[in-house]
Amino acid sequence: MTTVDRERSIARVAADVQELTGSAYTSTPEAIRRYAYTDVYTNTLDYFATQFEELGHDVSYDPVGTLVARNRPAGTKVFGVGSHCDSNRNGGPYDGTLGVVVALEVCRLDAEHGTNLPLQAISFLEEEGSGFGQMLLGSRIMVQRVGEADLKEHFRSLDDGRSFWEHAEDAGYDPADWRESIHVLDDLIGWIETHIEQARVLQDTDNRLGVVNAIAGYVHGDITVNGRTDHAGATPMSFRQDAAVVAGMCITELERLATEAGHGTVGTVGEISLSPGIINVVPGEARLSLDVRGPEDAAFRSVVDAISAYAEEAARARGLTASYAMRQTLPATPMDTAIVAELETAAASSGAPFRTMLSGAAHDTMCVASRVPSAMVFVPCRDGISHAPDEEADPADGALAAEVIFNAIQQLV
Ligand SMILES: [Zn+2]
């Protein structure tokens, strides 16, 4: 293990984060707001490009604008580090950006200590979906989990309605070559992404680092309940087919099913709408969203099957109907055991408290891991707050992540 000058490392991480909260890097002073192809996003990429070039890295962009910085020529094996530097529309300074800062710090430590590790940093485009409403967009493009019609037609700017394709061209990229993006991963022998945790587990267990051994898969879907619209005063209770009642039963049943499934399974109804949605009318229709996740596909998928069957049965018993429709799903992503083990060893030798844990949130690493052995490192964020201007993390924890990753990679190349 290389002993690093921690104070110097902390100062560099803090300075990067501080710089990128400046007015050149966010389109509003009230939050961090930057997304693909805006001036403030370009400024952010330029900042990182300059820093990597100072270390002697070659900086390039894939056909849609994902930044790649490497210290070896193409065709040479390299180890990947990075994250994303776009933000939620009402975001904070750390989500994503800290991961790119940590990647930069890993490269600085390598230069400072003369270890000459083969490294490639990546800052993925449009992870948050703030520009085009599509999460993990850059990494999904990279591993070809989109179609050309999506980029040309379906994925449209939330600001002006023009297509992703047009915006990419206007920004000087070559979206027609989007399939070439996959070659960014060609030379990677491994990949480690650093990210803030976005929950309170590390804070509440007094840990400074999380080594992620799996990213939860998820199902997004909707249950629609159809009953009958009636006057709320004139209709006796026994005469009703109230869709809201069945919706309410589904919410409590989902809580029970997810708890019973165990294995880190979680289930959430985050959206509910009642129709016609008027105080004195018995709702004739209810729609509720389902977000069900977990590290074990069989466990979380069985909850979706059970809740949709429950909804149909609960509705039928009251003379209503219910149906389930899926929106989107991704399988759980186990992390590479060898990389996880090296991260655990490096974390243990740092002397800082850490734990091995699950990522409940989705990350670009889910896409990278389909082609490259991958892992993630989590840094605590205060009270679990993310996607908000008061998001906060300790630069010392970011520097610790860089130290641990730097030491782990030395064992992995
Ligand atoms: Zn993020």
Residues whose N, C-alpha, C, O or C-beta is under 5 A from the ligand:
A	BS01	ZN	D95 G96
